[in-house]
Amino acid sequence: MLKNENTFQQYSLSEQLLETLNQLGFHNPTEIQQKVIPLILGGKDVIAKSQTGTGKTAAFAIPICEKICWEENYPQVLVLEPTRELSVQVQEEIFYIGRKKRLKVPALLGGFPIDKQIQTLKQKSHIVVGTPGRVMDHIRRDSLKLQKIRYLIIDEADLMLDMGFAEEVNEIIERLPGEKQILLFSATMDHRINDLTERYMPEPVSVILESKTAITTAIEQVVYEVEAEDKYKALIRILIQENPDSCMIFCATREMVNVLYQKMKRDRVSCGMLHGEMEQSERLRMIDCFRTNRYRYLIATDVAARGIDIERVSLVVNYDFPTGKETYLHRVGRTGRNGNSGKAVSLVGEAEKRMQQVVELYIDMTLATAKRPDIDKYQEKAFWEKQKQGDIPQKRKGDAVNHHIMRLSIGGGKKSKMRAGDVVGALCNLKELNSDDIGIIDIRESLTYVEILNGKGQMALAALQEKPIKGKIRKVKKVKRV
């Protein structure tokens, strides 16, 4: 039974989608969602200016998932993201929102084998999320079919253009079908984005959320004046004083991230690190470990300042003060998200005071200067006891949705000419199971994965031990993580 207080009902969404939103904790739309969802459902092109942390991914994911035609085999939506990390994060959120509608959402990004992505695209796909470079690779190989694309989302457009993807974005748009809905989201607007929208979006609706002041006033911001040689000691004292459960520490360079990570690990402080020279799989692992609270501190370059969605960060530390005013805003915006309180601490040397003044003019407020914290023995004891306790992993965002879903692996795949119809046929012949209980089917070379919905997984698993699929008994096992 759906909760009456879920105000997403005003958009006439399907029961499946409303049920999923309840389970994910989406009960009341944010400001950007209130403004954007009706426009997308109404078929309008949209240009939205909104900072990260305002709920913009769900603002386009909810109406897009509602409008998808499940029966269509070719992709209907293309979502462009500037970074690999953002691609994975957005793919995951769209996937969970569309979970009960059985939507397949492949991610196309570098750092992973392109052959596996090609095999995935040969199966039914509804929404494709990817970086412009890897998306163009697939378009040129003809592995990504564009003829059914009806919706294009350009997310974090300003960062995408900053990273030099203008040529790829233009080429992708030129290759898409003529009739399509374009949705563009950006934290800032400049002439490059205006040129893009004027060229491809003749009658867009603009949604502007001037959230700069709201974000900075919701976060307590403090500056500590330090000499370079005292920086690390000052950081540890601040961490002992604040003793946060979760903290992001920003450095200017990859080298400094490595140095600080080694120092903190040496001093037995629970931490991970993130920068662009790390292997992609390791970067994603670090983000996942931090998001699920396997360690308390993440030391990062600005690759983590844009878009990475970690809801519970209580403290941000600018170990190196940012060299750009927008960068400062993106960094401190990692805390104080979704109405929560937060704190941002900056370590500022003599050479960085000029940049501090630039930032203060930009955010229209003076950053308070604090004295070096005096640490007493009780604070120090509490800090180190927390380090010794180890970390308590938190639930993932999709755990509530996954609760009644079981993923099974079936021996046999493309090599044995397994088809989705073979799996559906075998499952629908089981007692108490029908097509509504069958989720996403993913056929690999030697294995086939199928999701069983509505809490019927255990029954299906037991029955398939003796039920032939495509003429023979197959080895069927439960996959631990959905």
N, C-alpha and C positions, 0 to 999 in steps of 0.2 A: 504494500500500500504506500503510495507516494505521500510525502509530508506536505500538508497544506501550505506550510510556510516557505516552500521552495518557490521563489518568485520567477524562476526561469519558465514557469508554466505560462506566463503571459505571452511567450513567443510561439505558442502552439507547437511545441516540439513533440516528437514521438515519445511514447511511453518508455521505450527502450533507452532513449537518450536521457530522459528525465531520471530514470532509475539509476543510470550510471553516474549522472551528475550528483545525485544524492550520496552515492557511495564514495565519490571522490571528494565530498565536502563542499561542492559548489551549490550553495543555497540561495545566495543573493548576488546578482551581477554587479561587478565593479563599474565605475563610471565609464571606462572605455568600452566595456561590454554592453552597457545600456545604450550607448550611442551607436555602436557599430553593428551589433547583431541584427537589428531590424533592417538596416540598410543592405546588409549582405543577403538576408532572406528575401528582400525586395528586389534583388538583382542589380543593385547599384555598384558602380565602380567607386572605390573608397580610397582616400588618402588620409592616413591617420598619423598624427604626431603625438607620440606618447613615450615616456621613459619606460625602461624595463622595471618590472616589479608591479605593474599596474594591471596585469591579467590580460595582456593583449593576445597571447597565444590562444587562450581559450576564446577570446573575442572572435577570432576567425575560425578556430577549429570547431566550435559548437555548431554554427550555421552551416559550415561546409559538410560536416558529418551528417547533418540533417538532410542535405540536398543530394547526397550521393545516391546513385542507382546501383544497388548491390549486384544486379544481374550482369551489368556491363563488365567485360573482361579486361578492357584496356583502361589505363589510368585516366581519371577525369579531373584530377587536381595536381598541379605542380607547385611545390613550395620551395622557394630559393632562400637559402641561409648563407651568410658570409663565412662561417667557420664550421669545421667538422663537429666541434663540441655542441654548437647550437643545433646543428642538423640532428644529432642523436637525441638531444633534449626535446626538441620540438616533435620529432618523429614519435618519441615515447609518449608525449602528452596527447598527441592526436590519436595514437593507437589506443590509449586507455579510454579516451572520450568515446571513440567509435567501437569499443570492445564488443558490446552486446549487439551491435549492428553487423558484426563479423567483418569489419573493414580491414583490408590488408594495406599496410603502410610501409613499404620498403624505404630504406635510407641509402642514398647514393653519395658516397664521399671517398676521398682519397685515404691512403693508409691501410686499405683493406683490398683483398683480391677483386679485381673487376670481373673475373670469370664467374664468381659466386653471385655477384650482383646481376649479371646477365642471365644466369639460370633462374634467379628469383623473378626477374621481369618477364620471363617466358610464361609464368603462371598469372592467374588473375591478380591484378593490382588495382587499388582504388585511388590512393593518394600517394604521390611520390615526393619525398623530401630530400633535398641534396644541395651541395655546393655548386656554384655555376660551372667551375672547371670540370668536375666529374660528370655533371649532367650533360654538358656539351660532348664529352667523350662518348657517352651512351647514345646521344642523338646522332653523332657522326657514324657510329657503328650500327645504327638502326636497331639497337636493342631496347631503346626507350621509344615507344610509339606515341606520337603526339596527336593523332587525328581525333581523339575523343576528349582532349583536354578542354574543359569548359571554364576552369577557374585557375588563375595564376596569382600566387601570393608572393610578393617581394618583401621579405622581412628584414629588419635592421638595414634598411636601404642605404643610410649614410655610411655605415661601417663597410657595407659591400662595395660602395664606390671608393671609399678610402683605401680599400685593399686592392684596387685596380681591376675590378670585375665588370667595369662598364661595358666593354666590348662584348663579353660573353652574355651579359644580361640583354643587351640589345639584339644580339643574334638569336638568342632563345626566343624572345618575344616575336621576332620576325618570322620564325619557323612555326609558331603556333597557329591554330585555326583562326579564321577571321572573327567569329563570334565567340567572345570569351569575356568573363568578368575579371577585372584586375583589382587586386587589393594591395596597397602599398603601405607599409608601416615603417616609421623612422623616428628616432629620438630627436633629430634636428632636421631642418629643411634649408637647403641652399640652392643655388642656381643649377647645379648638376641634377638635382632631383626634380626641380621645376622643368628642366629641359626634357627629362625622361617622361614625366607625366603629361606635358603638353603634346608630346609626340604620339603617345600611345593611349592616353585616357582623355577622350574629347569632352566628356561631361561628368567628371568625378564629383563626389561629395566630400568635402574636407571636414575632418574631425580633429580639432586642435585641443590638446590637454596641456595647458601650461603648468606642468607639475614640478618645475625646478624648485620654486620656493617651498611648495608643500613637502617635497622630499627632504630638503635640507633642514627645515624647521622641525621636522618630526624626529630628527637625529641629533643627539647631543654631540657637539663637535669641539674637540680640544686640541691645542697645539702644545708640544713640549719642545723648548729650545735646547738643542744638544750639540755638542762637538762631535765630529766624526769618530774620534777614538772612543767616545763614551756611548755610542749608539746602541751597541748590543746589550750593555749593562742596563741602559735605560729601558730597552724593550722588555727585558726579563722582569724588571721591577714593575713595569706597567702591567704585564701579564699576571704577576703575582697579586697586584692590587685589584685588578678587575676579575681575575680568575674565571674567565668566560668558559661556557660549555662548548662554544663554537666560535672560531675567529679566523678571519682572512687577513694575511699580512702581505702587503704589496711591495715589490721591489722594482727598480728601474730596469734591471738587466737579468738575463738568464744566469750569468755568472754569479751575481749577488744572490739569486734564489738558491743556487747550489751551495754557496758558502754558508748562508744563513741556515739552510736545511741541515748541513753537516754539524754546525755548531749546536743547534737545538737538539738534534738526535744525540750528540755527544753528552749533552746535559740532561738526557732522558725526558725531554719534552715531547709529548705525543703529537706528531706532525706529518704532513705529506707535502709534496711540492708539485707545481704545474708550470711548464713553460714550453715554448714552441719546438725545442730541440729533442724533446722526449718522443719516444715511439707512440703512435696514435693509440694503440691498445693500452699502453701504460697511462697515458693522459686520461683516457676514459675510466680506467680502473681507479685512478686517484680521485677523480670527481665523484665516482660512485661511493668510494670509501668515505669521503668527507660528507657526502650527502646523507649517508646512512649512519654517520657518527662513529665510524671505526677509528677515527682519530679526530682530535679537537681543533687542530690548526692546519690551515692550508696556506703555504707560502707560494706566491704566484707573481708572474709578470702580468701585464694588462690584458693578456689573452683571456684571463678569467674575469675581467672587469665588465665585459659586455655580455649580457644575456644569460649567463649561467645562473640557473634558478635554484638557489639554496635558501629555503624559507627561514631557517632558524638561526642565521648568523647574528650573534648578539654584539660582536665587536669587529670593527675594521681598523687595521693599523697601517698607515702609510709609512713604512720603514724608510723608503725613499719618497720624498714629496713628488707628486706628479709634475710633469713638465707642460701639461695642458690643462686649461680650466675645465673643459668637458670631461677629461679623464678623471679629474677629482670628483666630479659629480657621479660618474659611472662607478667609481670605486666605492664611495661612501654609500651609494645606493644598493650595495650588497646587503646592508643591514637596514632595519626599520621598514621591512617590506610588509605589504598587506595589512597595514594598520598596527603593526607591532612596534615597540620601542627599540631603539638601537643607539650605538655610540661609535664615533669615529675619532681615532687618535692619530695625529700626525707628528712625526719627528722632523723638526726643521732646524737646519744649520744656517749660518750667516749667508751663504750663497743662495739659499732658497727663499729668503724673506721677500724678495721681489716677486717671485711667483706666488707666494702666499697672498700678497696684496692684490695681484691680478685675480686670483680665485675669489677673494673677498668682494671685489667689485662685481664679479660675475654672479655670485649667489646673493649679493646685496645684504651681507651680514659680516660682522667682525668675528673672527675665530678667537675664542677665549684662550689665553695663554695660562697654562697651569704650572705650578711648581713641581719639581721632581718628587715623585711620591715617596713618603716615608713608610717603610714596610716594618710592621711589627712581627714578632715571632709567631703570632697566631695566624696572621695572613699567610706567612711563608709555609707554616705547617699545613694549612688548609689546601694551599696550591699543590704542594708535593704529594699530599695524600690523594688528591684527585688524580694526579698523574699515575700513582701506583694502583689506583682502583681499576685501571683499564677502562675501556670504552663500552658503552651499552648501545649496541646497534639499534637504530630506529627502523620502523616499518617503512617500506617503500610506498610511493604515492599510489601505485596500482594494486596494493595488497588487498584492499577491500573489494575491488572489482574481481580480482583473481580468486577470491575465496571459494566461490562455487564453480570454478573452472578447473578441469584437470586436463593436462596435456599428455597425450599418449604417443609413443613411437611404435611404428609398425615395421617389421622387417620386410624390405622390398620397396623399390622406388622406380626411378626411370629405367634402370637397367632391366628390370623385370616387367616393364611396360605398365606399371601401376598408374591408374588414373583416379582422379577425384571421385568419379562416378562409382568406381569399384568400392571405395571406402564408404561412401554415402549409402550405397546399396546394402552392404553388409551391416552397417549400423542401423539402418531403418528396419531391418528384419529382426532386430533384437526387441524383446518384449519391453514395453514402457519407454521406448526411445523413438523420437521422430525427428524430422528435419530441423525443427526449431532448437533441438538440443545439440546440434552439430555446429561447431565454430569453424575457425580457419583451418584449412587443410594445406599443408606445405609438403610438396613432393620433392625429395632430393634424389641423389644418384642411387643410393642403396637403402635409404630409409624414407618413411613417410610419417609426418607429424600431423596429428589431428587433435583439436580441442573439443572436449565434451563439456557442455554447459549445464546449468541448472542443477548442479549437485549430483549428476548421474554418472560421473566419471568412474567411480568404483564399480558400479554395476556393469558398465560397458567393459571395463578392464577384465573383470572376471569372466564375462560371457565370451569375449573374443579369444580367450585361451583355447576354446574348443570350436570356435566358429570360423569356417574357411573364408578367406578374402581372396578374390580372384582365383578360386579353385583350390587353394591349399591353406593349411593351418599356418599362421604367421606368428613370429615371436613378437608379442605385444607387451610393452613395459610402460610404467608411469615415468614421465620426465619430471625430475624434482622441482625445477623452477619454471613457471609459466612465462 
